[in-house]
Amino acid sequence: MAHTTLQDQGFGKLKKHILNPLVLLLCLVYLFPAYIILVNSFKNRAELYENILALPSSLSFQYYINAMNRMNFPSALRNSFLVTVLSLLFIVILASMCGWMLVRSNNRLSKIIFMVFVATMLIPFQTLMMPLMQEMSGIKRNLGIPMVDTLGALVYMNLGFGASMAVFLYHGFVKSIPRSLEEAATIDGCNTFWVFWRIVFPMLKPVTVTVMVLDVIWIWNDYLLPSLVLTSKANRTIPLSTASFFGEFTIQWNMAMAGLMLTIIPVIIFYLCAQKYIIKGVAAGAVK
């Protein structure tokens, strides 16, 4: 007993003098880029080039106002919000149903389909982007369906690229749900549609939160796919608007930093609003 107490005391001292300072140091290193962006978003160009680590001499939001005007921020924010919300909605609905059916079918065809989803996760987007745009142009030319420079087309492509990971996550989580619950609901008169939405889907909340967090970060910050699909200024998302500060010969670093902060703020607000659901989801997933 005394030996155990000495071990606990030794671990407490180790945690206090080594582990806690180490964790604090790692947190500071992780937050250092955010500090650089924040402090330099208030500086003029002379201050920025003089010392990027120093605090600004004055706290003025003029560069944020200039950045918002340059980015056409209300339009870019609306476009990013619509693309993110609609993409997330379709991914969650379709991937959850697909993952559930693949698990409950449990035949050779469902296993092949699941392996195809997993295999597509290994294909880099860069190898697909040129054939993808050629196919989208062909759809426009042959069928008359606009697949370039429309937000709907971007949502459609986000669904295609985001479905594999979501199906993979839902597929693994559905296995932990007892099939007896669905059988009991069926005996009580529920059809397949309501068995999923009333019984299964509420139990998928932990993995749904995980999918939402991963996809919001990916879709909101994505630059490459929107840069290929969206060509007009009216349809630009926030990452595309931020890129306007990085010219071929000059870079407006102070306005670029302000634009980057405007890009980060909505994601921070989303995380703060969804924080308790994220923690509950992680905890529930751990219990399961």
VENJOBEL-V832599 format. One record per run of one state. SS is the DSSP state (H for helix, E for strand, C for the rest). FROM is the first residue (numbers start at 1). LEN is the number of residues. Records with the same first field share a line. If there is no record, write none. Layout:
BEGIN
SS->FROM-LEN  FROM-LEN
END
This chain:
BEGIN
C->1-1  41-4  51-11  72-1  106-2  121-4  128-1  144-7  175-4  188-4  204-1  222-2  230-3  236-2  247-4  252-1  288-1
H->2-39  45-6  62-10  73-33  108-13  125-3  129-15  151-24  179-9  192-12  205-17  224-6  233-3  238-8  253-35
E->246-1  251-1
END
